[in-house]
Amino acid sequence: MTLSELDLHRTATVLTVVDALPNDSIARRLRELGFVPGEQVRLVARGPVGGEPLLIQVGYTRFALRLSEAARVQVEAAA
């Protein structure tokens, strides 16, 4: 599943960040921000219009991501 498909307040483990293009700057930036394999993430909130942006927590830091950005992050939801 992708991070954009995660249910609200669910925790998941990052599996990978998918590069849409060779040398993808957005995917590289997501990895730099901490979206790396094995990292725990949590969907904290969804925006009021179209569910965008997503508020994602990685460790003690929160990030606002567009749905298209979150769709690049493959995750496995916690049981």
Secondary structure in CASP SS format (residue, H / E / C, confidence):
PFRMAT SS
TARGET T0000
AUTHOR 0000-0000-0000
METHOD secondary structure of the structure
MODEL  1
M C 1.00
T E 1.00
L H 1.00
S H 1.00
E H 1.00
L C 1.00
D C 1.00
L C 1.00
H C 1.00
R C 1.00
T E 1.00
A E 1.00
T E 1.00
V E 1.00
L E 1.00
T E 1.00
V E 1.00
V C 1.00
D C 1.00
A C 1.00
L C 1.00
P C 1.00
N C 1.00
D C 1.00
S H 1.00
I H 1.00
A H 1.00
R H 1.00
R H 1.00
L H 1.00
R H 1.00
E H 1.00
L C 1.00
G C 1.00
F C 1.00
V C 1.00
P C 1.00
G C 1.00
E C 1.00
Q E 1.00
V E 1.00
R E 1.00
L E 1.00
V E 1.00
A E 1.00
R E 1.00
G E 1.00
P E 1.00
V E 1.00
G C 1.00
G C 1.00
E E 1.00
P E 1.00
L E 1.00
L E 1.00
I E 1.00
Q E 1.00
V E 1.00
G C 1.00
Y C 1.00
T E 1.00
R E 1.00
F E 1.00
A E 1.00
L E 1.00
R C 1.00
L H 1.00
S H 1.00
E H 1.00
A H 1.00
A C 1.00
R C 1.00
V E 1.00
Q E 1.00
V E 1.00
E E 1.00
A E 1.00
A C 1.00
A C 1.00
END
